[in-house]
Amino acid sequence: MPTERFQFTGEGGHQLAAALEMPDGEPAAYALFAHCFTCGKDTLAAKRIAVALAAKGIAVLRFDFTGLGSSEGDFANSTFSSNVADLVRAADHLRSVRKAPSILIGHSLGGAAILAAAGKIPEARTVVTIAAPSDPAHVTGLFKEHLDNIRTQGEVEVSLAGRPFRIKREFIEDIAEHELMADISGLHKALLVMHSPVDDTVGIDNATKIFVAAKHPKSFVSLDHADHLLTKPADALYTADLIAAWASRYIDTAKPAKSMDLPEAPRQVVVQETRKSKFNQMITVGPHRLVADEPIAAGGEDAGPGPYDFLLAGLGACTSMTMRLYADRKSLPLDRVTVTLKHSKIYAKDCAECETREGMLDQIERDITIDGALDAEQRRKLMEIADKCPVHRTLTSEIRIVTRAVEVARPS
């Protein structure tokens, strides 16, 4: 599944770094994800939930708040209100380039920010909070021993999760003024509250307050045994599965049904010379148009991939897709597959296991990188599945190629 990375302008005029996790086909819905306090868009929970939702057809936009991750600006100048404004800006950007988010998801303080921003994103029909505080001021408990100094000095450096951050008086004053309960009671959107009963950072009593303040439709799910940051891959995947299932009741996330008639005929691939250069070709596959060429060293202009490049691309894509299908079916914590391929010629005599003993042979080297918290047996099984991809089987089996001459109709 592709990840589109870009920037958009935040409330303070800074460029904020964003990532849009896209499903393989047309998204059934778009979601906006707000990460936890001092975290970033690529924190494990944010990334795993976004990837898992994309696998279910839901595109997910996540971004770094001002001064965090790859975003511009100074974190010390940000406030809870500016974070809320940046969420609205993110929704505006998504609306302008794709489609406005119909699902809003917030983790920890990001959950409080999502609740505050929801009323300003009219297309949003559902709101999900994960380990969210019922009062944004809860976050000041992380640096409570510095509060007096912040008030008197105006700005103090504090250590959060082992990293230094500068907190200003404006931040704690702004966060203290926000009435989140009013936002929750006036939400008028379907709400899913998710919280762990053993969360020792934001107690589960916060979930109770949010749930009681909200009006129906509302739901609560206990994330048993999960920690605050959902560091276990299984907890993040479980959370994503529940969000997708719950949201489908309010948003049409079903993929278009396939025809129950006879299977579609195979799509034709048409390759035609462009005559722009010696080897330049236009390839048409249904609605898709690609260019093929040869490298400069081979007499071409390198305007596109070469024939063997396309062959390797087909094998690589099929390999990755097959492994993804297996991982999703078995609920394996597979984050991403990367397949790197190379084609070369070798002497047959150098291949001990090959039947051909003379001349040259084609050799394809396929290196597979498996990213995810998988154990050795799961990785072994995925590598075994790679060899079962249909293109791999085609290339290693007997192939019959039927070639016909087609007469060109010429004017009389």
Backbone torsions as a table, in degrees:
resi	resn	phi	psi	omega
1	MET	NA	131.2	-175.3
2	PRO	-76.5	147.6	173.1
3	THR	-114.7	119.2	178.5
4	GLU	-94.8	124.1	179.9
5	ARG	-111.5	135.1	-176.6
6	PHE	-159.5	-177.1	177.0
7	GLN	-127.8	152.2	171.4
8	PHE	-138.9	163.0	-175.9
9	THR	-86.2	123.4	179.2
10	GLY	-81.6	-179.5	-177.5
11	GLU	-59.9	-34.4	-178.6
12	GLY	-87.3	6.3	179.8
13	GLY	87.8	-1.9	179.7
14	HIS	-83.6	154.8	175.7
15	GLN	-84.1	121.5	-178.3
16	LEU	-103.0	132.0	-178.1
17	ALA	-80.1	130.1	-176.5
18	ALA	-130.7	156.9	175.3
19	ALA	-134.7	128.0	178.6
20	LEU	-111.2	110.0	179.5
21	GLU	-83.3	116.1	-174.5
22	MET	-106.8	143.4	172.9
23	PRO	-74.0	172.7	-178.5
24	ASP	-66.4	-37.8	179.8
25	GLY	-106.8	-160.3	177.8
26	GLU	-66.5	128.9	-178.7
27	PRO	-62.5	138.9	174.3
28	ALA	-78.0	-24.8	179.5
29	ALA	-163.2	162.8	176.1
30	TYR	-116.5	141.1	178.7
31	ALA	-124.9	150.9	175.2
32	LEU	-116.8	126.4	-175.4
33	PHE	-112.5	129.5	176.5
34	ALA	-109.9	123.5	-176.1
35	HIS	-82.8	175.4	-176.3
36	CYS	-76.1	168.0	-177.8
37	PHE	-59.8	127.5	-178.8
38	THR	64.8	5.1	176.0
39	CYS	-82.8	-160.1	177.3
40	GLY	-149.5	173.6	-177.2
41	LYS	-63.9	-23.6	-176.7
42	ASP	-101.3	16.8	173.5
43	THR	-60.9	152.1	-172.7
44	LEU	-54.0	-45.9	-177.8
45	ALA	-63.4	-46.6	-178.7
46	ALA	-60.8	-46.7	-177.6
47	LYS	-67.1	-45.7	-177.7
48	ARG	-64.7	-41.4	179.4
49	ILE	-66.3	-41.9	-179.8
50	ALA	-63.0	-45.4	-179.8
51	VAL	-64.3	-42.0	-178.9
52	ALA	-66.2	-38.6	178.2
53	LEU	-69.1	-38.0	177.7
54	ALA	-61.6	-35.7	177.9
55	ALA	-64.2	-20.3	179.4
56	LYS	-101.2	12.4	174.3
57	GLY	94.2	5.2	-178.4
58	ILE	-106.4	118.5	176.6
59	ALA	-76.4	139.1	-175.7
60	VAL	-127.6	123.8	174.8
61	LEU	-100.1	125.9	173.2
62	ARG	-130.5	152.3	-177.4
63	PHE	-150.7	162.8	177.2
64	ASP	-87.9	126.2	175.0
65	PHE	-64.7	166.7	-177.0
66	THR	-49.6	128.3	176.2
67	GLY	78.1	5.3	179.7
68	LEU	-116.5	153.0	177.3
69	GLY	56.3	-124.9	-178.4
70	SER	-100.4	8.7	-179.2
71	SER	-82.8	151.6	178.3
72	GLU	-76.2	171.9	175.7
73	GLY	96.7	174.7	-178.8
74	ASP	-109.5	121.8	-179.7
75	PHE	-55.6	-34.1	-177.9
76	ALA	-62.1	-23.7	-179.4
77	ASN	-90.0	-1.8	-179.9
78	SER	-87.8	155.5	176.8
79	THR	-135.9	173.6	176.0
80	PHE	-61.5	-41.0	179.8
81	SER	-63.8	-38.3	179.0
82	SER	-69.6	-33.6	175.9
83	ASN	-64.5	-41.8	177.2
84	VAL	-61.6	-43.7	179.7
85	ALA	-63.4	-37.4	178.8
86	ASP	-67.3	-34.1	175.7
87	LEU	-63.5	-41.3	178.1
88	VAL	-65.7	-39.2	176.6
89	ARG	-62.6	-39.7	178.7
90	ALA	-62.8	-42.6	178.0
91	ALA	-64.5	-39.0	177.8
92	ASP	-61.7	-43.8	-179.9
93	HIS	-64.2	-44.4	179.4
94	LEU	-61.4	-39.0	178.5
95	ARG	-62.7	-37.1	-176.3
96	SER	-77.1	-31.0	-176.2
97	VAL	-103.9	-22.9	-179.0
98	ARG	-135.1	-89.8	-179.1
99	LYS	-160.9	142.6	-178.1
100	ALA	-61.6	147.4	-179.3
101	PRO	-70.0	134.9	175.0
102	SER	-100.5	-10.6	178.4
103	ILE	-123.6	129.0	176.9
104	LEU	-115.1	129.3	-177.1
105	ILE	-129.2	131.3	178.8
106	GLY	-134.1	134.7	-179.0
107	HIS	-109.1	127.0	178.4
108	SER	59.6	-127.2	179.4
109	LEU	-62.3	-27.1	174.4
110	GLY	-60.9	-29.4	176.7
111	GLY	-67.4	-42.1	176.6
112	ALA	-63.6	-41.1	179.6
113	ALA	-64.8	-38.6	178.3
114	ILE	-64.2	-41.1	178.5
115	LEU	-62.5	-37.9	179.9
116	ALA	-73.5	-30.3	-177.0
117	ALA	-87.2	-19.3	-171.0
118	ALA	-55.6	-40.0	-178.1
119	GLY	-67.0	-16.9	-179.1
120	LYS	-97.8	4.5	178.1
121	ILE	-122.8	86.0	-170.5
122	PRO	-61.5	-29.1	-178.0
123	GLU	-74.0	-17.4	-179.1
124	ALA	-67.4	125.7	-179.8
125	ARG	-106.4	-19.6	-177.4
126	THR	-135.2	147.5	178.6
127	VAL	-131.2	133.6	180.0
128	VAL	-124.5	127.8	173.4
129	THR	-113.3	139.0	178.5
130	ILE	-123.8	114.1	178.6
131	ALA	53.4	42.0	-175.9
132	ALA	-90.0	144.4	173.9
133	PRO	-78.2	148.3	178.1
134	SER	-79.7	-15.0	177.7
135	ASP	-134.5	121.1	-179.4
136	PRO	-54.6	-29.2	-178.7
137	ALA	-64.2	-11.8	177.8
138	HIS	-55.7	-31.7	-175.6
139	VAL	-65.5	-24.4	-179.9
140	THR	-66.7	-15.1	176.0
141	GLY	-65.1	-18.6	179.4
142	LEU	-71.8	-21.0	179.5
143	PHE	-138.5	38.8	-174.8
144	LYS	-60.3	-29.3	-178.9
145	GLU	-70.8	-11.7	-179.1
146	HIS	-104.5	-3.1	-172.6
147	LEU	-59.2	-44.4	-178.9
148	ASP	-62.2	-42.9	179.4
149	ASN	-65.7	-36.3	178.3
150	ILE	-64.0	-42.2	-179.7
151	ARG	-66.3	-37.8	-176.3
152	THR	-85.3	-37.8	-176.7
153	GLN	-92.1	-18.2	179.0
154	GLY	90.1	-26.6	-179.2
155	GLU	-163.2	132.3	-178.1
156	VAL	-141.3	143.3	174.7
157	GLU	-85.7	129.2	179.0
158	VAL	-124.9	160.1	177.9
159	SER	-103.6	123.1	179.2
160	LEU	-128.3	121.9	-178.0
161	ALA	53.3	36.9	176.4
162	GLY	79.9	6.5	179.7
163	ARG	-121.4	146.5	-179.9
164	PRO	-82.6	135.5	175.4
165	PHE	-136.7	143.5	176.2
166	ARG	-96.7	125.8	-179.2
167	ILE	-112.4	129.3	-178.9
168	LYS	-101.2	160.6	176.9
169	ARG	-57.5	-37.1	-178.7
170	GLU	-60.3	-33.0	-179.7
171	PHE	-65.1	-49.5	-176.3
172	ILE	-73.0	-28.8	176.7
173	GLU	-70.9	-42.0	179.9
174	ASP	-64.6	-44.3	-176.0
175	ILE	-69.7	-28.5	179.3
176	ALA	-73.6	-24.2	-176.3
177	GLU	-84.7	-13.3	-173.1
178	HIS	-80.6	126.9	179.9
179	GLU	-98.2	84.9	-176.0
180	LEU	-67.8	-32.3	-179.0
181	MET	-59.2	-35.0	178.5
182	ALA	-66.8	-39.2	177.1
183	ASP	-64.1	-40.0	-178.1
184	ILE	-68.5	-45.7	-177.8
185	SER	-67.3	-25.9	179.2
186	GLY	-102.8	22.8	-173.3
187	LEU	-64.0	-50.0	-179.2
188	HIS	56.5	36.4	175.1
189	LYS	-141.0	155.2	177.0
190	ALA	-64.2	134.1	-175.1
191	LEU	-123.4	133.3	173.2
192	LEU	-118.8	118.7	178.7
193	VAL	-103.7	122.3	-179.2
194	MET	-121.7	130.7	-175.9
195	HIS	-157.7	147.5	177.1
196	SER	-93.2	135.1	178.1
197	PRO	-69.3	-12.3	179.9
198	VAL	-110.7	16.9	177.8
199	ASP	-66.5	115.4	-178.0
200	ASP	-99.8	7.9	175.3
201	THR	-101.5	-49.0	173.9
202	VAL	-124.4	106.3	-175.4
203	GLY	-60.7	154.1	-176.5
204	ILE	-67.4	-15.4	175.7
205	ASP	-62.0	-23.9	175.6
206	ASN	-65.2	-40.2	177.7
207	ALA	-62.7	-39.0	178.4
208	THR	-60.5	-45.2	-178.7
209	LYS	-65.1	-41.3	177.8
210	ILE	-63.4	-46.1	-177.1
211	PHE	-63.8	-43.5	-178.6
212	VAL	-66.3	-37.7	-178.1
213	ALA	-71.6	-27.9	-176.6
214	ALA	-78.4	153.9	175.2
215	LYS	-98.5	159.0	178.9
216	HIS	-68.1	149.9	6.2
217	PRO	-81.8	133.8	178.8
218	LYS	-145.4	149.3	-178.1
219	SER	-140.1	154.3	176.6
220	PHE	-131.0	136.7	176.2
221	VAL	-128.6	128.2	177.6
222	SER	-86.8	122.0	178.2
223	LEU	-89.4	75.5	-174.9
224	ASP	-52.6	132.8	173.1
225	HIS	68.7	1.4	-179.5
226	ALA	-81.4	148.3	174.4
227	ASP	-88.8	175.5	-173.5
228	HIS	-60.8	-39.1	-175.8
229	LEU	-93.1	5.3	-179.7
230	LEU	51.4	50.3	-175.6
231	THR	-71.5	-21.5	177.6
232	LYS	-80.7	127.5	-179.5
233	PRO	-53.8	-39.1	-178.5
234	ALA	-61.6	-35.8	-179.9
235	ASP	-69.1	-40.0	178.9
236	ALA	-66.6	-42.0	179.3
237	LEU	-66.6	-39.9	177.3
238	TYR	-61.5	-43.1	178.7
239	THR	-61.1	-45.1	179.6
240	ALA	-63.3	-42.2	179.0
241	ASP	-59.6	-43.3	-179.0
242	LEU	-67.3	-40.7	179.2
243	ILE	-60.9	-47.3	-178.9
244	ALA	-61.7	-44.8	-179.5
245	ALA	-65.6	-43.3	-179.2
246	TRP	-67.7	-44.1	-177.1
247	ALA	-65.7	-27.1	-178.1
248	SER	-62.5	-20.0	178.6
249	ARG	-72.5	-26.7	-176.0
250	TYR	-110.2	-18.2	-177.9
251	ILE	-133.6	139.0	179.9
252	ASP	-76.5	91.7	179.4
253	THR	-98.8	6.5	-179.5
254	ALA	-72.7	136.3	176.1
255	LYS	-74.4	150.0	-179.5
256	PRO	-53.6	133.2	-179.1
257	ALA	-67.8	140.4	178.0
258	LYS	-79.4	149.0	-179.9
259	SER	-61.7	141.2	178.7
260	MET	-90.0	2.9	178.3
261	ASP	-77.6	-164.4	179.0
262	LEU	-62.8	149.8	-180.0
263	PRO	-60.4	150.3	-180.0
264	GLU	-63.0	148.6	174.8
265	ALA	-69.2	148.6	179.3
266	PRO	-57.5	139.7	179.5
267	ARG	-70.3	140.0	177.4
268	GLN	-77.6	144.2	171.4
269	VAL	-111.3	120.8	-179.0
270	VAL	-112.3	126.2	178.2
271	VAL	-117.8	125.3	-176.7
272	GLN	-137.8	139.2	176.4
273	GLU	-62.4	140.4	175.2
274	THR	-93.1	-20.5	-176.2
275	ARG	66.4	13.8	175.7
276	LYS	-72.8	-28.4	176.9
277	SER	-156.1	-178.0	-172.8
278	LYS	-58.5	-44.6	-173.5
279	PHE	-112.8	-3.3	-173.8
280	ASN	-61.3	127.7	-177.1
281	GLN	-128.1	146.0	171.4
282	MET	-104.8	123.9	179.9
283	ILE	-107.7	127.6	178.8
284	THR	-117.2	122.3	177.2
285	VAL	-126.6	98.9	-175.2
286	GLY	57.6	-124.6	-179.5
287	PRO	-84.0	-0.5	-173.0
288	HIS	-98.5	139.6	178.4
289	ARG	-125.4	128.4	-179.3
290	LEU	-130.8	159.5	178.6
291	VAL	-113.6	137.2	174.8
292	ALA	-120.2	148.6	179.9
293	ASP	-157.8	-180.0	174.2
294	GLU	-112.0	153.8	176.2
295	PRO	-60.1	159.5	179.7
296	ILE	-58.3	-38.1	-179.3
297	ALA	-62.5	-23.5	-179.3
298	ALA	-98.8	8.1	177.7
299	GLY	98.7	1.1	177.8
300	GLY	-97.0	-169.0	178.8
301	GLU	-113.5	6.4	178.5
302	ASP	55.8	38.9	-179.7
303	ALA	-78.9	-9.4	179.5
304	GLY	-168.0	175.5	178.4
305	PRO	-61.0	153.5	176.4
306	GLY	-87.2	171.1	-178.8
307	PRO	-54.5	-43.7	179.0
308	TYR	-70.7	-27.7	174.8
309	ASP	-62.2	-43.2	179.1
310	PHE	-66.3	-37.8	177.6
311	LEU	-60.7	-47.4	179.2
312	LEU	-65.2	-38.3	179.5
313	ALA	-62.3	-40.5	178.6
314	GLY	-63.2	-43.0	179.1
315	LEU	-67.0	-43.1	-179.6
316	GLY	-64.0	-44.2	-179.9
317	ALA	-63.8	-43.8	179.9
318	CYS	-63.9	-39.8	179.4
319	THR	-60.9	-50.6	-178.0
320	SER	-63.4	-42.9	-179.8
321	MET	-62.9	-42.7	-179.0
322	THR	-64.2	-41.7	178.0
323	MET	-65.9	-38.0	178.0
324	ARG	-64.8	-43.6	179.0
325	LEU	-59.3	-44.2	-179.7
326	TYR	-65.2	-45.1	-177.8
327	ALA	-62.5	-41.8	179.1
328	ASP	-66.9	-39.2	-179.6
329	ARG	-66.2	-34.3	-179.2
330	LYS	-95.8	3.6	-179.8
331	SER	55.8	42.8	177.6
332	LEU	-83.4	144.7	-178.3
333	PRO	-78.4	57.0	180.0
334	LEU	-87.1	116.8	-179.7
335	ASP	-82.7	-49.2	-176.9
336	ARG	-161.3	147.0	176.2
337	VAL	-114.4	134.2	174.3
338	THR	-124.8	125.4	-178.3
339	VAL	-115.8	122.9	179.1
340	THR	-115.0	126.5	-173.7
341	LEU	-126.6	153.9	178.4
342	LYS	-147.7	136.6	179.3
343	HIS	-109.8	138.8	177.8
344	SER	-153.1	173.7	175.2
345	LYS	-110.7	137.4	177.6
346	ILE	-130.6	160.1	174.9
347	TYR	-74.7	134.5	-178.1
348	ALA	-58.9	-34.6	-178.1
349	LYS	-65.8	-18.4	179.7
350	ASP	-86.0	-2.2	-179.2
351	CYS	-109.4	103.5	-175.2
352	ALA	-66.8	-33.9	-174.9
353	GLU	-92.2	0.2	-178.1
354	CYS	-85.7	145.5	179.5
355	GLU	-73.3	-38.6	179.1
356	THR	-69.6	132.4	-174.7
357	ARG	-112.5	-12.6	-176.8
358	GLU	-127.3	157.1	176.7
359	GLY	80.6	-157.1	-176.4
360	MET	-109.7	150.7	177.4
361	LEU	-125.5	152.4	171.4
362	ASP	-82.3	136.7	176.3
363	GLN	-129.2	130.4	175.0
364	ILE	-113.6	121.8	176.2
365	GLU	-98.3	126.8	-176.3
366	ARG	-124.6	111.1	177.4
367	ASP	-103.5	127.4	-175.7
368	ILE	-116.7	122.6	175.4
369	THR	-102.6	123.4	-178.9
370	ILE	-109.5	114.6	-178.0
371	ASP	-104.0	121.3	179.8
372	GLY	156.2	162.4	-178.0
373	ALA	-84.4	66.6	-179.2
374	LEU	-103.9	150.0	176.5
375	ASP	-85.6	175.9	-174.4
376	ALA	-61.3	-39.4	-178.9
377	GLU	-68.1	-40.4	178.2
378	GLN	-64.0	-40.5	178.1
379	ARG	-66.3	-40.2	178.5
380	ARG	-61.4	-42.6	-179.1
381	LYS	-66.7	-38.8	178.4
382	LEU	-64.8	-38.7	177.4
383	MET	-66.2	-35.2	176.9
384	GLU	-66.1	-41.2	179.7
385	ILE	-64.4	-32.8	-179.0
386	ALA	-55.0	-38.4	-178.8
387	ASP	-73.6	-7.5	-179.6
388	LYS	-98.9	7.5	178.4
389	CYS	-65.7	142.2	-174.8
390	PRO	-57.1	-38.2	-179.8
391	VAL	-67.9	-38.7	176.0
392	HIS	-58.7	-44.5	-179.1
393	ARG	-65.1	-38.0	178.7
394	THR	-63.3	-44.8	-177.4
395	LEU	-68.6	-26.5	-177.2
396	THR	-102.1	8.3	178.1
397	SER	-116.0	174.9	177.8
398	GLU	-69.6	129.2	-177.8
399	ILE	-116.2	133.8	176.5
400	ARG	-109.6	117.0	178.0
401	ILE	-108.6	119.4	-178.9
402	VAL	-100.1	118.0	-177.9
403	THR	-111.9	129.9	179.2
404	ARG	-127.3	148.4	173.9
405	ALA	-90.9	128.3	179.6
406	VAL	-108.4	122.1	-179.4
407	GLU	-71.3	138.6	177.6
408	VAL	-90.9	124.7	178.9
409	ALA	-71.9	125.4	-179.7
410	ARG	-116.7	144.9	-179.9
411	PRO	-65.1	140.8	-178.6
412	SER	-81.3	NA	NA
